[in-house]
Amino acid sequence: MTHHPGLLRTAPLQGETTSSLICRIAGRYGMEAKAMRASWKWRNYPPGHEGGGMRADAEVLLNMAGRRLLAGMCGVEEDVLARALPSWGEEDAKLRAEAGDPVGLWRTGGAVAGPVAFGCRLCTARRAGAAVRVVRYTPRWERACVRHGRWLLDADANQPLEHLDLRGLPE
């Protein structure tokens, strides 16, 4: 895939999982996330549910070449990604690659940087221009989206809901 830096800039959201960012970048390019992930050599498989399908809280760790590739794909400088993505600097011995190839390693988000929850799609639309699914590292006591009256649910459960509506509840 030939890439032109900044062609379709996709900025990360604070605390977003790297896997979530890759999915959003793929959407911006009109691709399936699976096709975008083919740009890396993977040392293992994504964590899945018993019934099949990838977990929403799946996270990736990338080697240096893999991080450079991701930065180029999203058109954002690496230092910005390092500040926004909690898993950005995580290392693992399995990430050492020959000849600087972009390599990735799958983990569950909770094992990398703490509890993982869905982000508010309305806040994402306001910031990123599209109401798409985002997965972020968020402690449970910070899961309420006050602006939209939503309680953001854990991303590690195999469930169709991303949030609970709190607008009808008393203060």
Secondary structure as GFF3:
##gff-version 3
##sequence-region A 1 171
A	DSSP	alpha_helix	18	28	.	.	.	ID=ss1
A	DSSP	alpha_helix	33	37	.	.	.	ID=ss2
A	DSSP	beta_strand	41	42	.	.	.	ID=ss3
A	DSSP	beta_strand	58	62	.	.	.	ID=ss4
A	DSSP	alpha_helix	64	74	.	.	.	ID=ss5
A	DSSP	alpha_helix	78	84	.	.	.	ID=ss6
A	DSSP	three_ten_helix	93	95	.	.	.	ID=ss7
A	DSSP	three_ten_helix	98	100	.	.	.	ID=ss8
A	DSSP	beta_strand	103	108	.	.	.	ID=ss9
A	DSSP	alpha_helix	109	113	.	.	.	ID=ss10
A	DSSP	beta_strand	116	118	.	.	.	ID=ss11
A	DSSP	alpha_helix	121	128	.	.	.	ID=ss12
A	DSSP	beta_strand	135	137	.	.	.	ID=ss13
A	DSSP	three_ten_helix	140	142	.	.	.	ID=ss14
A	DSSP	beta_strand	144	145	.	.	.	ID=ss15
A	DSSP	beta_strand	150	152	.	.	.	ID=ss16
A	DSSP	beta_strand	163	165	.	.	.	ID=ss17
###
